[in-house]
């Protein structure tokens, strides 16, 4: 799920055209903020839609940390890939 949301976050960066020519110096902050919003959505999905808790994930805050590295890596990779391939 976080893998898919990371791809969606990277594509949304492109769809909203979050780059320095559009938003200037505010673009990195806006892009990172968008990624954080998608990650918070994933945490809420795990907690409230799928109802995973401490016992299912075998840890106190595993619902927040599990898959975090994958999310960050894929989100950055997709964002860079889309901006590189786009003319």
C-alpha positions as CSV (number, residue, x, y, z in Angstrom):
1,X,0.0,0.0,0.0
2,X,2.8,2.5,0.9
3,X,4.6,1.5,-2.3
4,X,1.5,2.4,-4.4
5,X,0.9,5.6,-2.4
6,X,4.5,6.6,-3.0
7,X,4.0,6.2,-6.8
8,X,0.9,8.3,-6.5
9,X,2.7,11.0,-4.5
10,X,5.4,11.2,-7.1
11,X,3.0,11.5,-9.9
12,X,1.0,14.1,-8.0
13,X,4.1,16.2,-7.7
14,X,4.2,16.2,-11.5
15,X,0.5,16.7,-12.0
16,X,0.5,19.8,-9.7
17,X,3.7,20.9,-11.5
18,X,5.6,21.5,-8.2
19,X,8.9,22.8,-9.5
20,X,11.0,25.9,-9.1
21,X,9.7,27.6,-12.3
22,X,6.1,27.5,-10.9
23,X,6.6,27.9,-7.1
24,X,10.1,29.4,-6.9
25,X,12.0,28.8,-3.7
26,X,8.8,27.4,-2.0
27,X,8.8,24.3,-4.4
28,X,10.9,22.0,-2.2
29,X,8.8,22.7,0.9
30,X,5.6,22.1,-1.0
31,X,6.9,18.9,-2.6
32,X,8.0,17.5,0.8
33,X,4.8,18.6,2.4
34,X,2.8,16.7,-0.3
35,X,4.9,13.6,0.5
36,X,4.2,14.0,4.2
37,X,0.5,14.3,3.5
38,X,0.4,11.1,1.5
39,X,2.4,9.3,4.3
40,X,-0.1,10.5,6.9
41,X,-2.9,9.2,4.7
42,X,-1.2,5.8,4.7
43,X,-0.9,5.8,8.5
44,X,-4.6,6.7,8.8
45,X,-5.5,3.9,6.3
46,X,-3.5,1.3,8.3
47,X,-5.1,2.4,11.7
48,X,-8.7,3.2,10.8
49,X,-9.5,1.3,7.6
50,X,-7.5,-1.9,8.0
51,X,-7.7,-1.7,11.8
52,X,-4.1,-2.9,12.4
53,X,-2.8,-2.3,15.9
54,X,0.0,-3.3,18.1
55,X,-0.8,-7.0,18.2
56,X,-1.1,-7.5,14.4
57,X,2.0,-5.5,13.6
58,X,4.0,-6.7,16.7
59,X,5.1,-3.4,17.9
60,X,4.0,-0.1,19.5
61,X,4.4,2.3,16.6
62,X,5.0,-0.1,13.7
63,X,1.9,1.3,11.9
64,X,3.9,4.5,11.4
65,X,7.4,3.1,10.7
66,X,6.7,-0.1,8.7
67,X,7.3,0.7,5.1
68,X,8.6,4.2,5.7
69,X,11.9,3.6,3.9
70,X,10.2,2.1,0.9
71,X,7.8,5.0,0.8
72,X,10.6,7.7,0.8
73,X,12.8,5.9,-1.7
74,X,10.0,5.1,-4.2
75,X,8.5,8.6,-3.8
76,X,11.8,10.3,-4.6
77,X,12.6,7.9,-7.4
78,X,9.3,8.4,-9.1
79,X,9.5,12.2,-8.7
80,X,13.0,12.3,-10.2
81,X,12.1,9.9,-13.0
82,X,9.0,11.8,-14.1
83,X,10.8,15.1,-14.1
84,X,13.7,13.6,-16.0
85,X,11.6,12.0,-18.7
86,X,9.3,14.9,-19.1
87,X,10.4,17.3,-21.8
